[in-house]
Amino acid sequence: MELITPSFGLLVWMLIGFGILFFILAKFAWPIIIKAINGREQHIAEQLNAAAQAREEMKNLKSEHEALLVKAKEERDAILSEARKMSEQMYEDAKEKASKEAQLLIEDAKKSIHYEKMKAVTDIKNEIAQMSIEIAEKVLQEELSSKERQEALISKWVNDVSIN
């Protein structure tokens, strides 16, 4: 039972030992322990603040990213629209230019055909005239082959001239 109910002397020495231990701990250990606990608390608070700031920055970056995506889509749509307009304009210009060139070619072809036709008609007329002269020469040579025919032809021409 002695362990359960200690004697008065043992209690005093236990109190003196506890007091000395308390004094040593209070003088040397507790300031270091409290300082370490406060440092750890401060470090944890800083880490929590940094995490909150990182979270806020992520939200801001996300909203900025979404805004940039929207802006990029708008710019893409504008560029595509401009490209379509330019493509259509180039197509229309090329179509108009081709139409004008085709019209000029047709007009040149018509002029060329007209000139060739006129040349061909002139050549035919000249050929016909040449043939007519050759035929007339042959007919006259045949008609004028004898003296009697020559005299008859001359008298006929004289009669025709005097009538007119």
Secondary structure, 3 states (H helix, E strand, C coil): CCCCCCCHHHHHHHHHHHHHHHHHHHHHHHHHHHHHHHHHHHHHHHHHHHHHHHHHHHHHHHHHHHHHHHHHHHHHHHHHHHHHHHHHHHHHHHHHHHHHHHHHHHHHHHHHHHHHHHHHHHHHHHHHHHHHHHHHHHHHHHHCCCHHHHHHHHHHHHHHHHHC
